[in-house]
Amino acid sequence: MMKKSRSVLTGFLGCFLVGVVATGKNVSQSSDSNLLIHRIAERMELFPEYSDWEAYVITRITEMDKNWKPKKRTIIHKRVRSVGNTRSEDILHAVETKKDESKDVTEKYRERARKAEEKAAREEDNKDKNGGSFSVNLEELFPFSDDRRDRYDFKQEKDDILGGEKVHVFSVRAKEKTEKMWEGKYYFDTDDLLLLKFELSPAKTPRFVKNAEMAMTFAVGPQGHFIFKTVKMLINGGIFIKHIRMVYEEEYSEFNVLEHRPD
């Protein structure tokens, strides 16, 4: 399932940090936990693979002041299509609110989307010429699979409640502390072992980042695929006088897997 399912976060995931304290039992000391991890990996492999999708997306970008109170908020409604490694956005409506005054910024974000798509196309072309480029997919954020498990330490915590459902909780730490390795907490439905949510961070704080957080929630789509529902990222960092304090959120609906790529 994970190998082809591209995450919406490609291009954003290089600069986020969250602290997660693991207090449960160590997997290496628990055969029950080891068995559960194996069952989780098997469960996720049952989902059909896919790479191309489209969805209706509401994006909320909130810029914060130094006291972490909102100073500007932008809400963008759009239709998103991800084909191969390229994400395109059809901006339907965008409104920016600052000091209780709102203005239409639809054209501004349409222009940004156009430039982002052109840039992505150039990077894809360079990747073909140079043999690769940096990207992040869901497989890289899921450490429970057989081929990634030995890179992490696992601790199973006490079962919890998430959205009214009982969940298994694992705290996962990367053995190699680099900016490209991810760690945090994972929440699985106790009945069918479906991954419902994770909260992740780079194992090593990226340069110029003071604090950051990232979380995603998931569901089974109407076509039987494993899909994402929400994305939330917080970033606090910057260089010299330019400081960024921002919360970035996306909510997905009408998620449709494209079985065949359009011409």
N, C-alpha and C positions, 0 to 999 in steps of 0.2 A: 504493500500500500504506500509506504512512505517514499519510495525511490523517485516517483515522478510528480508527487503532489507539491507543487511550488508554493512556498509561503508568500503571502502578500507583503511580508516584511523585507524582501530582498531590496538592498540599498539603504535600509534604515538601521540594520542590526549591528553596526560596528561600534556603537557608542553608548551602551546602556549597562547600568550597574544596579543591583539590588542586594541587600543583605538578607540571607536566609539562615536561621539558626536551626541546626539539626540536633534533636534531643532524643531520638528513638533508639531502637536496637540496631546493631550493625548486622548487615546481611551476611557477612562472612561467618557470623556466629549463629545464624538461624537458617536451617534447611527449609523451614516453612516460608521464609521470605524469599529465598532463592527460587523455590518452586513457584511462588506467586509472580515473581519477575519473569520467569520463563513463560507462564501462562499469559501475562500481559503482552509479551512480545508476540506470542502466537495469535492472540486476539486481534492485534493491530494488523497482522499480516493477512487476515481474512478479508480485509477491505480491498476492493478493486483499485488498481492503480489508475491515475489520470494525471495529465499535465495542464490541460487547457480548460478554462472555466470563465464564467461571467456572472456578475451579481449586481444588485442595487446596493449602493454603499452610502452611508451618512458619515461624513468625517467632521469631527469637532476638534479644533485647534485652539487651545487656551494659553495665551501668554501671561505669565505671572510676574508680579513685582518682587522685590527683594524679601518681602514678608510672606510670599507665596499666596497672595490674594490676586484674583483675576484682574488684569488690566485691559485685555482685549480678547474677544472670542470670535472665532469664525466658524460658521456651519456651512458645509458644502454637501449638496445632494448630487450624486453622479451615478452613472453606470460604468462599471469597470469590466474590462476584458483582459485576460491574461492568456497569451498564446505563446508557447515556447518559453523564452526568457523575457518576452516583451509585454509590458503592461500598458494598456491604453485607457484613457478616461474620457468619457463624454460628460462634461460638466453641465448639469441641468439648472442648478441655481446655487448661488453662494451669497451669504450675508455676513458682513463684519460689524460687530458691535463694540463700541468703545465709549466709556463714560455715558452709558444709557442712550447713545445715539447710534443708529444703525444705517448702513448703506449697502447698496447692491454692488458686489464685487465679482459678479459672474464672469464678465469678460476678462477680468484680471486673471482668474483661475483657469479660464479656457486657454489663455495664452501660455500660462505656466504649464498646463497639461500638454500643449502642443510642443513646447520646447523640451519637456521631459521625454516625450515620445521620440523626438528627433535624436536626443542625446542617447537614449537607450538603443536606438537603431545603430548609431555610430559605434557604441560600445560592443554591441553584438557582432558587428562587422569586424572590429578589432580583435574580438575573441576568436573569430574564425581564422583571422590571419596570424595571431600570435599564440594560439593554442590554449586559450583559457582566460577567464576573468573571475573576480570574486563575486560569489553569490551565496545565499543561505536558503536552504529548503527545509521542509519539516523533518526530513530524515536526519539532518545534522542537529536538530534540536530534540531528538528522541533517543536517549541513551540506553533504552532497555533492549534494543535489538542485539542479536548474537554477535554481530560484527563490531559493535561499539561498546559493549558492556564492560570490557576489561579496562577501558579508559577512565572509569568512574568508580567512586565509592558510594554505596547506597546505604541509607538508614530508613527502615520502616518505622513511621511514627504511629501514634494512636489514631485509630479511625476517627473521622470527623464528619460533620454535616456540611454539605455544600448545596445551596439552592433547594433545600428540603430533602436531598438525597444523601444516604450514607456513603462515604467515600473512604477508600484506602489512600493514605498519604505517604509519599516517599520524599525524603530530602536527598538530593543527589549532588555530589561534589566531584569536579574534574580533578584527576590526579595531576595533570599538567596545567599549570596556571598560566594560561595565555589569553590574549584578547579574543581569540577565535574559538576558544572552548567555552561552553555554556553550562551553567549549573543553577540549581534552585529547587523548587517544590513542584511535584506532580500529583494530581488528584484523579483517582479512578473510581468509577461506579463499582460498588461492591458486588452487584448482581451480575453484570455482564463484562466488567473490567474495561469499559469504554473510557478512554482519556477524556475528561471533562474540562480540565484547566491545567495550565502550568504558569509558573511565575519564575522567570529566568533572569540571569545576569551573566556578563562575561566573567570568567574565572579570574581575570586580571583587569583592574580598572584601566580603561583607555586613557591616553594622555589628554589632559585638559578637561577631563570629566570629573566633577566633584561628586555627583550622585545621579543615579538613574534607576528606573524600574521598568519592567516590561512584563505584560501578561497577555495570554490568549485563552479564549474559551472555544469549545468544539461541540459538534453534534453530528448525527448521522443525517445526511441529506435525503431528499425525496427519491433520489436515484440510487440510494444505498451506499453512497460514498462518504468517507470521513471528511468533514468540511469544517472550516473555522467560522465562528459566529461573531466574535468581538476581538478587537486588538486595543490594548492600552499601553502607552509608553510615556514615561516621564524622563525628562532630561534636565540636568542642572550642571552647566559647565560653560567654558568659554576661554578666550585668549585675551589677556590684558583688559581693556575697557569694554570689549564686546562680550557680554555675558548672556547666555540663553537659559531661561527658566520656562519650560513649556510642558504641557500635557497634550498628548496627541491620541485621539480615540477614533476608532472606526467600528461601525456596526454593519453587518452583512445580512442581506435578505434576498429572496428570489435567486438563491444560489443555483446555478445550472452548470453541470459538467458538459463540456463540448466533446462529444465522442469522436468527431472528425474535425480537423483543423480547417478553417475557411481558406479559400484560395487567396 
